[in-house]
Amino acid sequence: MFYNGKEWVEFPLVSGDDEGFVNGYSIYDVLRTYSGIPYNLKRHYDRLKRSADFMALEIPPLEKIKIILNQAKKIHNYEEFRFKIYVTPFTSKYKTFYCFVEELKEDVDLIEEGVVVNIARERKTSSPIIPYYVKTPLNGSIKYIHKKYDYYYDSIILNEFGNVTEGTYSNIFYVSGGVLLTPHISSGILPGITREDVLELANDLSLEVEEKANVQVWELLSAEEVFLTHTSRGVVPVRRIFPDFTFTVPGVVTEAILDNWKDFITEKIED
């Protein structure tokens, strides 16, 4: 972990007066590497900046973050990395951040077997105090739902009108009648970076795509295919929505996305 803006330590001693850890007043973002290179770093930085502006925190310049991430690559001999960057009032004061580093190993079983998710009983409000684009632990209900149903890969959350929004840390896509659909941003979802990339790739592949407002539960449960997207794993097929709604893994459209994902990523890294 990169700690206190100065050093790398394995077991940091966090100050008791750091509001980020004591009261949750902090922001964060998660990014990963592909081929050892931080993917979409600028877009993740821009999202971190939006969160910081809302929470009245300062963040260091992008170049400083790049330096720290490169240091992590020299310290740890990992093939792929997952970085979680935290900014708290303490680090903001010194225009620095905390950075947790871990090895990211590809899990082939996720693709070949798919995952099981559930639909949470808890609902998401349409007008939260903190907007959903702000990544902060203060949106604690999401963390609570994730821990409550942690025996599932993720939990699908409905909004207060009973419409499908997203998972606790993933965006949702489904296929119906050969059309690739995903809940619209207006549903109250995080505008996920991987979500945006999947939409771009789908358009490149000339797939019919729709960002749909007010997705009802029956539409999702009667879909031909369902998959999740999030930074750490990219595209993850869903084989079952608890208790007994099953899907082809991977389906035709999902497989087309997966077959072209690495080439798509490589081109973006080269750009």
C-alpha positions in Angstrom: 0.0 0.0 0.0 1.2 3.5 -0.8 0.8 5.3 2.5 0.9 8.9 3.7 2.1 10.2 0.4 5.7 9.2 1.1 6.3 5.5 1.4 5.2 1.9 0.5 4.3 -0.2 3.5 2.8 -3.6 3.9 0.9 -2.9 7.2 0.1 0.8 7.5 -0.9 2.4 10.8 -3.8 4.7 9.9 -4.2 7.8 12.0 -7.3 7.8 14.2 -8.2 11.4 13.1 -8.3 10.6 9.4 -11.9 11.1 8.6 -11.6 8.9 5.5 -11.3 5.8 7.6 -13.0 6.8 10.8 -16.1 8.5 9.3 -16.0 7.2 5.7 -15.5 10.7 4.3 -13.4 9.8 1.3 -13.5 9.0 -2.3 -12.0 6.1 -4.3 -11.6 4.6 -7.7 -10.5 1.2 -8.9 -8.5 0.5 -12.0 -6.6 -2.5 -13.4 -3.9 -3.2 -15.9 -4.0 -5.1 -19.2 -0.6 -6.3 -20.3 0.8 -4.5 -17.3 -0.4 -1.1 -18.5 -3.0 0.8 -16.4 -6.2 0.7 -18.5 -8.3 3.9 -19.1 -6.2 5.7 -16.5 -7.2 9.2 -17.7 -10.9 8.3 -17.6 -10.6 6.8 -14.1 -8.7 10.0 -13.1 -11.5 12.2 -14.5 -14.1 10.2 -12.6 -12.0 10.5 -9.4 -11.8 14.3 -10.0 -15.6 14.5 -10.4 -16.0 12.7 -7.1 -13.4 15.0 -5.5 -15.1 18.1 -6.7 -18.4 17.0 -5.2 -16.8 16.1 -1.9 -14.7 19.3 -1.8 -11.4 17.3 -1.8 -8.2 18.0 -3.7 -6.4 15.2 -5.6 -2.9 15.1 -7.0 -2.2 15.6 -10.6 -2.4 12.7 -13.0 1.3 12.6 -13.4 1.9 12.0 -9.7 -0.5 9.1 -9.8 1.3 7.6 -12.8 4.6 7.8 -10.9 3.2 5.9 -7.9 1.6 3.2 -10.1 4.9 2.7 -11.9 6.6 2.3 -8.5 4.1 -0.4 -7.6 5.0 -2.3 -10.8 8.7 -2.2 -9.8 8.0 -3.4 -6.2 5.6 -6.2 -7.1 6.3 -8.8 -9.8 2.7 -9.3 -10.8 1.6 -10.1 -14.3 -1.6 -7.9 -13.8 -2.4 -5.4 -11.1 -5.5 -4.1 -9.5 -5.2 -0.6 -7.9 -7.6 1.0 -5.4 -7.0 4.7 -4.9 -8.4 6.5 -1.8 -8.4 10.2 -1.2 -9.3 11.4 2.3 -9.3 14.8 4.0 -5.8 13.9 5.3 -4.3 13.0 1.9 -6.3 15.8 0.2 -4.5 18.4 2.4 -1.2 17.2 1.1 -2.5 16.5 -2.5 -1.6 12.9 -2.2 -3.5 9.6 -1.8 -3.5 6.0 -0.5 -3.1 3.3 -3.0 -3.9 -0.4 -2.3 -2.2 -2.8 -4.7 -3.0 -6.4 -5.3 -2.4 -9.1 -7.9 -5.1 -9.6 -10.4 -5.4 -13.2 -11.7 -7.6 -14.1 -14.6 -10.4 -16.5 -13.7 -11.3 -18.6 -16.7 -14.1 -20.3 -14.8 -16.0 -17.0 -14.6 -16.2 -17.0 -18.4 -16.8 -20.7 -19.0 -19.3 -21.4 -16.2 -20.8 -18.0 -15.6 -21.9 -16.6 -12.2 -25.0 -16.6 -10.0 -26.5 -13.4 -8.9 -29.6 -12.4 -6.9 -32.1 -9.5 -6.8 -31.7 -7.6 -3.5 -34.8 -6.8 -1.5 -33.4 -3.4 -0.7 -34.2 -0.5 -3.1 -32.1 2.3 -4.5 -33.6 5.9 -4.2 -33.8 8.0 -7.3 -32.6 11.2 -5.6 -29.7 10.3 -3.2 -27.9 12.8 -1.1 -24.7 11.8 -2.8 -25.0 11.2 -6.6 -24.2 7.7 -7.8 -21.3 9.0 -9.9 -19.5 9.8 -6.7 -17.5 6.8 -5.6 -17.4 7.1 -1.8 -17.9 4.8 1.2 -20.6 7.2 2.4 -22.9 5.5 -0.1 -22.9 2.8 2.6 -26.1 1.1 1.5 -24.4 -0.4 -1.5 -21.7 -1.9 0.6 -24.2 -3.2 3.1 -26.2 -5.0 0.3 -22.9 -6.5 -1.1 -22.0 -7.9 2.3 -25.5 -9.1 3.1 -25.7 -11.2 -0.1 -22.0 -12.0 -0.4 -22.6 -15.7 -1.2 -23.7 -14.5 -4.7 -21.2 -13.0 -7.2 -23.2 -9.7 -7.1 -26.7 -8.5 -6.2 -28.9 -6.7 -8.7 -30.6 -3.6 -7.2 -33.9 -2.2 -8.2 -34.8 1.5 -7.9 -37.7 2.8 -5.8 -40.0 2.2 -8.8 -39.1 -1.5 -9.0 -37.0 -1.0 -12.2 -33.6 -2.7 -12.8 -30.6 -0.5 -12.2 -27.2 -2.3 -11.6 -25.3 -4.5 -9.3 -23.4 -3.4 -6.2 -20.2 -3.0 -8.2 -21.2 -3.9 -11.7 -23.3 -2.8 -14.6 -25.9 -5.1 -16.2 -26.4 -6.1 -19.9 -29.0 -8.5 -21.3 -30.0 -9.8 -24.7 -33.6 -10.0 -25.8 -34.6 -10.8 -29.4 -31.0 -10.4 -30.5 -30.8 -6.8 -29.1 -28.2 -5.9 -26.5 -29.8 -3.8 -23.8 -28.6 -2.1 -20.6 -30.3 0.2 -18.2 -30.1 3.9 -19.1 -28.0 6.3 -16.9 -31.3 7.9 -15.9 -32.2 4.8 -14.0 -29.7 5.9 -11.3 -26.7 3.9 -12.2 -22.9 4.5 -12.1 -21.7 5.4 -15.6 -19.2 2.6 -15.6 -16.1 2.9 -17.7 -16.2 -0.8 -18.8 -19.9 -0.3 -19.5 -19.1 2.5 -21.9 -16.4 0.3 -23.6 -18.8 -2.6 -24.1 -21.3 -0.2 -25.7 -18.5 1.1 -28.0 -17.4 -2.4 -28.9 -20.9 -3.6 -29.6 -21.4 -0.7 -32.0 -18.1 -1.6 -33.7 -19.4 -5.1 -34.1 -22.6 -3.7 -35.7 -24.8 -5.2 -32.9 -28.2 -3.7 -32.2 -27.8 -1.8 -28.9 -30.3 0.0 -26.7 -29.8 1.9 -23.4 -33.3 1.4 -22.0 -35.0 3.4 -19.4 -37.3 1.7 -16.9 -36.1 -1.9 -17.4 -38.7 -4.1 -15.6 -37.6 -7.3 -13.7 -39.6 -9.6 -16.1 -37.6 -8.3 -19.0 -34.3 -9.3 -17.4 -35.6 -12.6 -16.1 -36.9 -13.6 -19.6 -33.7 -12.5 -21.4 -31.8 -14.9 -23.6 -28.4 -13.8 -22.2 -27.3 -11.7 -19.2 -23.8 -10.5 -18.3 -22.1 -8.0 -15.9 -19.4 -5.5 -16.5 -16.9 -4.1 -14.1 -13.3 -2.9 -14.0 -11.6 -5.8 -12.4 -13.1 -8.6 -14.6 -14.3 -6.9 -17.7 -17.2 -9.0 -19.0 -18.7 -11.7 -16.8 -21.5 -14.0 -18.1 -24.5 -14.7 -15.7 -25.7 -18.3 -15.8 -28.4 -17.9 -13.1 -30.4 -15.3 -11.3 -31.5 -16.8 -8.0 -33.6 -18.9 -7.5 -34.1 -20.6 -10.9 -33.8 -18.2 -13.9 -31.1 -19.7 -16.1 -29.2 -18.4 -19.2 -26.9 -19.7 -21.9 -23.3 -19.2 -20.9 -21.9 -17.6 -22.8 -24.7 -16.7 -25.2 -24.1 -15.7 -28.9 -23.9 -11.9 -28.3 -21.9 -12.3 -25.0 -19.4 -14.6 -26.8 -19.0 -12.0 -29.6 -18.2 -9.4 -27.0 -15.7 -11.7 -25.2 -14.0 -12.9 -28.4 -13.2 -9.3 -29.4 -12.6 -7.9 -26.0 -8.8 -8.4 -25.7 -8.2 -7.0 -29.2 -10.4 -4.1 -28.4 -8.5 -3.4 -25.2 -5.1 -3.8 -26.9 -6.0 -1.2 -29.5 -7.1 1.2 -26.7 -3.9 0.7 -24.8 -1.9 1.4 -28.0 -3.9 4.6 -28.6 
